[in-house]
Amino acid sequence: MRVYLVIMDETDEASTALHFAARRAARTGGQVHLLALVPRQPFVAFGSIQATIEEEARARAEALVTTAAGSLLSEGGQMPAIAVKTGNGEQVIREYLAEHPEVSALVLGAAGGGGPGPLVSHFTAMAGHLPCPLYVIPGGLTDGDLDRLG
């Protein structure tokens, strides 16, 4: 079974990547894995404030992937695997790929305008060293384009 890993955040690029991966998984009998990243928070002198900030960031990430999973289910797809991890985005993704050899492709969305985001820049530079193919989905594609290509 093909497994498509989508990195979820609140951007249009993530939504585009999810749309493509969901269509692709439906056509190939595959599954989608959703990974939400929670960046480490800068050090705050008061520990309780630090803990509250980190807890709120994690809660936002969990709500985001839960909403995305609900969208997939409502469109008739399978329930995706969901993970929320804290740390440096590039490192967390590399670790996830190492821990999940079943992942068939890393699916990232590119911005419709401007330069590539940090994840696209990082992973395209190291694409030859990834354990799976990297799909970069252009941000300017319409839903119809995504359905056709997925």
KOLBA-440112 format. One line per 3 residues: number of its first residue (from 0); their letters; for each residue x, y, z of N, C-alpha, C. Coordinates in nm, 4 decimals, decimal comma. Layout:
REM residues N
NUM	A	X:Y:Z:X:Y:Z:X:Y:Z ~ ...;
***
This chain:
REM residues 150
0	MRV	0,0847:-0,1173:0,0000:0,0000:0,0000:0,0000:0,0895:0,1241:0,0000 ~ 0,0519:0,2207:-0,0816:0,1262:0,3468:-0,0883:0,0817:0,4385:0,0258 ~ 0,1810:0,5011:0,0875:0,1544:0,5931:0,1981:0,2123:0,7286:0,1614;
3	YLV	0,1275:0,8316:0,1681:0,1664:0,9675:0,1325:0,1732:1,0515:0,2592 ~ 0,2917:1,1035:0,2901:0,3114:1,1853:0,4091:0,2928:1,3324:0,3739 ~ 0,1985:1,3981:0,4428:0,1703:1,5396:0,4223:0,2019:1,6131:0,5523;
6	IMD	0,2777:1,7209:0,5401:0,3106:1,8036:0,6546:0,2021:1,9106:0,6660 ~ 0,1297:1,9085:0,7772:0,0153:1,9979:0,7937:0,0513:2,1205:0,8753 ~ 0,0096:2,2341:0,8254:0,0112:2,3593:0,8989:-0,1067:2,4410:0,8482;
9	ETD	-0,1108:2,5660:0,8810:-0,2271:2,6474:0,8481:-0,2159:2,7182:0,7140 ~ -0,1256:2,6749:0,6277:-0,1033:2,7426:0,5004:-0,1860:2,6813:0,3876 ~ -0,2042:2,7603:0,2811:-0,2700:2,7093:0,1609:-0,1872:2,5988:0,0975;
12	EAS	-0,0553:2,6086:0,1095:0,0332:2,5072:0,0517:0,0057:2,3694:0,1121 ~ -0,0147:2,3646:0,2430:-0,0443:2,2372:0,3092:-0,1785:2,1821:0,2616 ~ -0,2767:2,2701:0,2445:-0,4082:2,2262:0,1948:-0,3972:2,1694:0,0537;
15	TAL	-0,3153:2,2334:-0,0301:-0,2940:2,1847:-0,1665:-0,2283:2,0467:-0,1641 ~ -0,1261:2,0314:-0,0817:-0,0573:1,9017:-0,0701:-0,1534:1,7945:-0,0205 ~ -0,2374:1,8285:0,0762:-0,3342:1,7325:0,1294:-0,4354:1,6923:0,0229;
18	HFA	-0,4850:1,7884:-0,0510:-0,5821:1,7600:-0,1575:-0,5215:1,6618:-0,2587 ~ -0,3988:1,6905:-0,3026:-0,3324:1,6016:-0,3978:-0,3127:1,4624:-0,3384 ~ -0,2577:1,4564:-0,2166:-0,2280:1,3265:-0,1543:-0,3545:1,2446:-0,1322;
21	ARR	-0,4625:1,3103:-0,0937:-0,5883:1,2388:-0,0718:-0,6399:1,1777:-0,2018 ~ -0,6329:1,2544:-0,3105:-0,6771:1,2023:-0,4409:-0,5867:1,0882:-0,4868 ~ -0,4574:1,1069:-0,4678:-0,3609:1,0050:-0,5099:-0,3818:0,8763:-0,4297;
24	AAR	-0,4010:0,8894:-0,3002:-0,4225:0,7719:-0,2146:-0,5512:0,6997:-0,2540 ~ -0,6561:0,7753:-0,2841:-0,7821:0,7132:-0,3241:-0,7656:0,6343:-0,4536 ~ -0,6873:0,6872:-0,5466:-0,6690:0,6190:-0,6761:-0,5751:0,5007:-0,6693;
27	TGG	-0,4827:0,5021:-0,5744:-0,3839:0,3935:-0,5672:-0,4137:0,2944:-0,4555 ~ -0,5256:0,3145:-0,3848:-0,5567:0,2276:-0,2718:-0,4618:0,2523:-0,1552 ~ -0,4129:0,3727:-0,1464:-0,3142:0,4065:-0,0440:-0,3735:0,4739:0,0768;
30	QVH	-0,2853:0,5301:0,1559:-0,3229:0,5955:0,2804:-0,2451:0,7259:0,2942 ~ -0,3022:0,8186:0,3690:-0,2368:0,9460:0,3966:-0,1921:0,9473:0,5421 ~ -0,0702:0,9933:0,5643:-0,0217:1,0216:0,6992:-0,0131:1,1728:0,7119;
33	LLA	-0,0659:1,2260:0,8199:-0,0589:1,3690:0,8470:0,0373:1,3928:0,9623 ~ 0,1317:1,4814:0,9408:0,2294:1,5157:1,0439:0,2217:1,6658:1,0690 ~ 0,1870:1,7033:1,1906:0,1857:1,8443:1,2299:0,3100:1,8707:1,3127;
36	LVP	0,3750:1,9809:1,2836:0,4977:2,0174:1,3519:0,4700:2,1256:1,4556 ~ 0,5252:2,1062:1,5725:0,5164:2,2064:1,6784:0,6587:2,2544:1,7025 ~ 0,6894:2,3779:1,6612:0,8257:2,4265:1,6809:0,8568:2,4426:1,8288;
39	RQP	0,9816:2,4197:1,8633:1,0248:2,4451:2,0014:1,0119:2,5943:2,0275 ~ 0,9614:2,6252:2,1433:0,9422:2,7643:2,1810:1,0714:2,8211:2,2390 ~ 1,0964:2,9498:2,2149:1,2147:3,0105:2,2749:1,2036:3,0062:2,4268;
42	FVA	1,3171:3,0008:2,4903:1,3210:2,9907:2,6354:1,2564:3,1127:2,7007 ~ 1,1699:3,0864:2,7981:1,1076:3,1912:2,8778:1,1526:3,1684:3,0224 ~ 1,1889:3,2741:3,0905:1,2449:3,2623:3,2254:1,1499:3,1937:3,3233;
45	FGS	1,0213:3,2097:3,3043:0,9262:3,1505:3,3967:0,8733:3,0203:3,3372 ~ 0,9043:2,9090:3,4013:0,8713:2,7764:3,3501:0,7255:2,7541:3,3231 ~ 0,6372:2,8083:3,4078:0,4945:2,7851:3,3873:0,4448:2,8536:3,2610;
48	IQA	0,5022:2,9704:3,2291:0,4653:3,0399:3,1059:0,5129:2,9591:2,9853 ~ 0,6340:2,9077:2,9928:0,6905:2,8239:2,8863:0,5992:2,7037:2,8604 ~ 0,5593:2,6367:2,9677:0,4743:2,5180:2,9543:0,3392:2,5533:2,8910;
51	TIE	0,2830:2,6668:2,9289:0,1541:2,7090:2,8731:0,1662:2,7392:2,7242 ~ 0,2721:2,8077:2,6847:0,2942:2,8401:2,5428:0,3082:2,7118:2,4620 ~ 0,3874:2,6167:2,5124:0,4076:2,4906:2,4408:0,2794:2,4094:2,4331;
54	EEA	0,2025:2,4100:2,5413:0,0759:2,3366:2,5420:-0,0237:2,3957:2,4418 ~ -0,0300:2,5283:2,4341:-0,1201:2,5932:2,3387:-0,0788:2,5646:2,1944 ~ 0,0515:2,5652:2,1665:0,1000:2,5356:2,0310:0,0659:2,3918:1,9927;
57	RAR	0,0831:2,3011:2,0857:0,0510:2,1604:2,0588:-0,0996:2,1429:2,0366 ~ -0,1810:2,2102:2,1161:-0,3271:2,2006:2,1012:-0,3709:2,2529:1,9650 ~ -0,3099:2,3637:1,9184:-0,3426:2,4167:1,7847:-0,3060:2,3155:1,6771;
60	AEA	-0,1884:2,2534:1,6895:-0,1445:2,1547:1,5901:-0,2367:2,0331:1,5898 ~ -0,2766:1,9875:1,7077:-0,3669:1,8723:1,7158:-0,5031:1,9046:1,6552 ~ -0,5537:2,0247:1,6811:-0,6814:2,0653:1,6222:-0,6716:2,0728:1,4703;
63	LVT	-0,5584:2,1203:1,4212:-0,5372:2,1327:1,2768:-0,5409:1,9958:1,2079 ~ -0,4672:1,8980:1,2603:-0,4653:1,7667:1,1941:-0,5966:1,6924:1,2137 ~ -0,6633:1,7153:1,3249:-0,7934:1,6524:1,3458:-0,8952:1,7063:1,2453;
66	TAA	-0,8926:1,8367:1,2216:-0,9815:1,8975:1,1223:-0,9500:1,8441:0,9828 ~ -0,8217:1,8350:0,9498:-0,7822:1,7828:0,8184:-0,8268:1,6379:0,8023 ~ -0,8122:1,5584:0,9073:-0,8558:1,4186:0,9015:-1,0068:1,4105:0,8821;
69	GSL	-1,0801:1,4975:0,9503:-1,2256:1,5007:0,9338:-1,2655:1,5364:0,7917 ~ -1,1917:1,6278:0,7303:-1,2194:1,6643:0,5914:-1,1993:1,5451:0,4989 ~ -1,0920:1,4699:0,5218:-1,0679:1,3513:0,4385:-1,1804:1,2499:0,4536;
72	LSE	-1,2222:1,2270:0,5757:-1,3304:1,1312:0,5991:-1,4611:1,1770:0,5364 ~ -1,4913:1,3054:0,5456:-1,6162:1,3560:0,4899:-1,6187:1,3476:0,3383 ~ -1,5012:1,3455:0,2759:-1,4931:1,3322:0,1308:-1,4893:1,1858:0,0876;
75	GGQ	-1,5059:1,0945:0,1822:-1,5121:0,9531:0,1483:-1,3781:0,8826:0,1523 ~ -1,2776:0,9480:0,2048:-1,1458:0,8854:0,2135:-1,1310:0,8033:0,3398 ~ -1,0148:0,7420:0,3532:-0,9834:0,6641:0,4722:-0,9353:0,7558:0,5830;
78	MPA	-0,9455:0,7080:0,7058:-0,8914:0,7830:0,8185:-0,7392:0,7833:0,8062 ~ -0,6787:0,9021:0,8032:-0,5332:0,9077:0,7922:-0,4664:0,8778:0,9260 ~ -0,3416:0,8383:0,9201:-0,2607:0,8276:1,0411:-0,2226:0,9706:1,0793;
81	IAV	-0,2282:1,0010:1,2078:-0,2030:1,1363:1,2558:-0,0879:1,1351:1,3548 ~ 0,0036:1,2308:1,3384:0,1133:1,2474:1,4335:0,1359:1,3961:1,4563 ~ 0,1655:1,4312:1,5797:0,2027:1,5671:1,6164:0,3364:1,5569:1,6879;
84	KTG	0,4378:1,6225:1,6333:0,5740:1,6124:1,6874:0,6295:1,7515:1,7143 ~ 0,7080:1,7613:1,8198:0,7715:1,8873:1,8575:0,9184:1,8842:1,8187 ~ 0,9655:1,9943:1,7626:1,1074:2,0064:1,7309:1,1303:2,0789:1,6008;
87	NGE	1,2546:2,0768:1,5563:1,2935:2,1373:1,4294:1,2246:2,0617:1,3164 ~ 1,1521:2,1345:1,2292:1,0713:2,0717:1,1247:1,1465:1,9744:1,0375 ~ 1,2597:2,0161:0,9836:1,3360:1,9287:0,8934:1,3811:1,8018:0,9644;
90	QVI	1,4281:1,8173:1,0881:1,4754:1,7008:1,1637:1,3609:1,6071:1,1990 ~ 1,2490:1,6633:1,2416:1,1333:1,5811:1,2782:1,0852:1,5006:1,1574 ~ 1,0823:1,5634:1,0406:1,0376:1,4927:0,9196:1,1348:1,3813:0,8836;
93	REY	1,2638:1,4090:0,8895:1,3623:1,3037:0,8599:1,3477:1,1875:0,9569 ~ 1,3285:1,2164:1,0842:1,3089:1,1105:1,1839:1,1810:1,0316:1,1563 ~ 1,0746:1,1007:1,1195:0,9483:1,0335:1,0887:0,9665:0,9376:0,9710;
96	LAE	1,0346:0,9853:0,8675:1,0592:0,8992:0,7509:1,1433:0,7779:0,7892 ~ 1,2413:0,7959:0,8769:1,3248:0,6838:0,9207:1,2443:0,5835:1,0038 ~ 1,1516:0,6336:1,0843:1,0689:0,5472:1,1696:0,9545:0,4809:1,0944;
99	HPE	0,9210:0,5323:0,9768:0,8066:0,4818:0,8995:0,8508:0,4466:0,7572 ~ 0,9178:0,3339:0,7407:0,9652:0,2961:0,6068:0,8521:0,2691:0,5079 ~ 0,7289:0,2595:0,5566:0,6150:0,2371:0,4669:0,5774:0,3624:0,3888;
102	VSA	0,6302:0,4791:0,4269:0,5983:0,6027:0,3554:0,6535:0,5945:0,2134 ~ 0,5646:0,6105:0,1157:0,6009:0,5999:-0,0256:0,6408:0,7328:-0,0864 ~ 0,5924:0,8443:-0,0279:0,6231:0,9760:-0,0835:0,6005:1,0837:0,0214;
105	LVL	0,6881:1,1815:0,0203:0,6723:1,3026:0,1001:0,6071:1,4055:0,0087 ~ 0,4903:1,4567:0,0483:0,4145:1,5491:-0,0354:0,4149:1,6866:0,0300 ~ 0,4765:1,7836:-0,0386:0,4819:1,9216:0,0095:0,4153:2,0127:-0,0923;
108	GAA	0,3563:2,1194:-0,0450:0,2957:2,2175:-0,1337:0,3884:2,3365:-0,1507 ~ 0,3955:2,3871:-0,2729:0,4748:2,5063:-0,3016:0,3819:2,6267:-0,3062 ~ 0,4347:2,7410:-0,2710:0,3560:2,8643:-0,2721:0,3174:2,9005:-0,4147;
111	GGG	0,2001:2,9600:-0,4291:0,1546:3,0045:-0,5601:0,2336:3,1228:-0,6128 ~ 0,2954:3,1978:-0,5266:0,3776:3,3120:-0,5659:0,4927:3,3277:-0,4695 ~ 0,5953:3,3959:-0,5118:0,7117:3,4141:-0,4262:0,8022:3,2927:-0,4265;
114	GPG	0,8961:3,2926:-0,3373:0,9925:3,1832:-0,3294:0,9383:3,0636:-0,2546 ~ 1,0122:2,9533:-0,2604:0,9688:2,8334:-0,1900:0,9812:2,8520:-0,0392 ~ 0,9012:2,7807:0,0341:0,9082:2,7847:0,1797:1,0291:2,7071:0,2297;
117	PLV	1,0534:2,7119:0,3590:1,1722:2,6473:0,4146:1,1745:2,4952:0,3976 ~ 1,0596:2,4298:0,4099:1,0583:2,2841:0,3940:1,0840:2,2443:0,2493 ~ 1,0211:2,3127:0,1556:1,0435:2,2827:0,0136:1,1896:2,3070:-0,0209;
120	SHF	1,2455:2,4182:0,0236:1,3865:2,4478:-0,0041:1,4774:2,3398:0,0523 ~ 1,4533:2,3032:0,1762:1,5389:2,2031:0,2419:1,5300:2,0672:0,1731 ~ 1,4078:2,0185:0,1518:1,3927:1,8823:0,1006:1,4218:1,8697:-0,0485;
123	TAM	1,4028:1,9745:-0,1268:1,4440:1,9645:-0,2675:1,5960:1,9609:-0,2777 ~ 1,6638:2,0300:-0,1858:1,8104:2,0280:-0,1870:1,8653:1,8914:-0,1501 ~ 1,7909:1,8141:-0,0722:1,8402:1,6829:-0,0302:1,7562:1,5676:-0,0866;
126	AGH	1,6810:1,5938:-0,1926:1,5892:1,4936:-0,2486:1,6600:1,3632:-0,2842 ~ 1,7836:1,3714:-0,3287:1,8567:1,2505:-0,3656:1,8940:1,1630:-0,2479 ~ 1,8765:1,2140:-0,1273:1,9127:1,1385:-0,0069:1,7913:1,0966:0,0750;
129	LPC	1,6725:1,1228:0,0241:1,5516:1,0832:0,0949:1,5219:0,9359:0,0713 ~ 1,4540:0,8703:0,1658:1,4199:0,7286:0,1481:1,2968:0,7067:0,0601 ~ 1,2380:0,8155:0,0077:1,1190:0,8050:-0,0760:1,1173:0,9235:-0,1720;
132	PLY	1,0339:0,9174:-0,2754:1,0215:1,0327:-0,3654:0,9619:1,1539:-0,2935 ~ 0,9961:1,2695:-0,3457:0,9427:1,3959:-0,2969:0,8504:1,4524:-0,4042 ~ 0,7253:1,4801:-0,3662:0,6318:1,5455:-0,4560:0,6171:1,6895:-0,4086;
135	VIP	0,6444:1,7855:-0,4960:0,6208:1,9261:-0,4652:0,5046:1,9701:-0,5534 ~ 0,3940:2,0031:-0,4901:0,2715:2,0344:-0,5616:0,2621:2,1859:-0,5794 ~ 0,2563:2,2341:-0,7034:0,2497:2,3783:-0,7284:0,1244:2,4408:-0,6670;
138	GGL	0,1430:2,5562:-0,6066:0,0327:2,6237:-0,5398:-0,0700:2,6833:-0,6343 ~ -0,0356:2,7020:-0,7608:-0,1271:2,7631:-0,8550:-0,2259:2,6669:-0,9185 ~ -0,2238:2,5400:-0,8809:-0,3154:2,4431:-0,9408:-0,4562:2,4576:-0,8839;
141	TDG	-0,5546:2,4397:-0,9672:-0,6938:2,4433:-0,9234:-0,7327:2,3076:-0,8646 ~ -0,8482:2,3019:-0,7998:-0,8968:2,1735:-0,7476:-0,9145:2,0728:-0,8610 ~ -0,9611:2,1198:-0,9758:-0,9759:2,0305:-1,0916:-0,8429:1,9757:-1,1370;
144	DLD	-0,7403:2,0619:-1,1396:-0,6046:2,0165:-1,1752:-0,5569:1,9101:-1,0760 ~ -0,5781:1,9363:-0,9492:-0,5348:1,8410:-0,8450:-0,6081:1,7078:-0,8586 ~ -0,7375:1,7136:-0,8885:-0,8142:1,5905:-0,9074:-0,7612:1,5125:-1,0272;
147	RLG	-0,7323:1,5832:-1,1356:-0,6825:1,5182:-1,2571:-0,5441:1,4580:-1,2363 ~ -0,4564:1,5304:-1,1685:-0,3191:1,4838:-1,1485:-0,3057:1,3807:-1,0382 ~ -0,3989:1,3886:-0,9390:-0,3917:1,2971:-0,8253:-0,4231:1,1576:-0,8667;
***
